């Protein structure tokens, strides 16, 4: 066999063909290799295995990543229209209805400290006490030696607050969805989610390997149709919706989704990142808002970084679900337990909220006022209803950046949500209302938005 002849055709082979050829050569006996042209063996195997000189630099150089280059172009685009980069601004002090940037005070609409419990003296004091007793970290996974009384107390109080049998807390909100969905479902299953579901749920779907289908936003009729056609093809089916959608500030018709879940014998998961502590008379979330039986939802997910003034996430549900996750979910078993100050802060926040439900009432009043005033000014607030998330949709990313800067110059801090986070035609400013905003601040803000909008232009 003359490798010099074979080597001329190696470059045209596919990767799979090269592998097959390697297997064939290895299987040949020494006698078959006896006649090889040894002077060409180095060249032959170099071509057979591939030449690293032909690999494009963007495959091994982060600075040449195509997506990174797009990001740089987007940042340059801000400079081209004379706008500053609105992201990663340095804030000082508490992130509430007021924030301080470079020593200047701003009315702040970029905080989801919805009911003002981050910074509450009682919450801070309990977190400090936890540090004094337990330190700043439990320094181990809870399943090994990181378990502390604060963890179980927090999970018990969350379960009572939501109305479920049990609860498990994770160290991160985003990772809660990723590890829970990714762990509970697999390639024989189907996950159907709202088209506007959060990235964390999408990442969990990818990790699971399950078939994934989205249905049009809040369209339970289309969901029902999809299940009529496909439910019988899969073992387990998970439906995933949110309590309040974080980009639009609207609420799903939860009773309808429960009805569909029961009819088609599926699991239902509700992401309450933005609705727990916000909806319902006592802030117990979308379940209280609609007056449903909490047991009708299989997985109640929520984060502790918003209404509960801490960091982390949770899954609440039946005892079997929680026990299984505690012994097997990778993001729990192989992760350090929640830090003592974070667990203590969330626990204190729940207790304060239970004793001061007027915070929720005030939040609703402030949110309603903002939405009504914006409507009177002809601002496009999209689908926002009865929630503290109010978008002002402009439909042009650069115009959003312009308006954000003009408002910043007037002492109003609100961040633009632009492409690719949303389609360019849906680019917006997103206002998070808190119970600590004053009526005067809200009136000033809406008037200023309407005034400064006339000074912007679409590009």
Helices and strands as residue ranges (DSSP letters): H 3-10, H 15-27, H 30-33, G 38-40, H 41-49, G 52-54, G 57-59, G 62-64, H 66-80, E 91-92, E 98-101, E 104-108, H 121-134, I 142-146, H 149-162, E 166-170, H 173-184, E 190-194, H 199-208, E 211-215, H 220-230, G 231-233, E 237-242, H 254-264, E 267-271, H 286-290, G 294-296, E 299-303, E 313-317, H 319-328, H 330-333, H 340-355, H 358-376, E 389-393, H 397-409, E 412-413, E 416-417, G 424-426, E 428-432, H 439-453
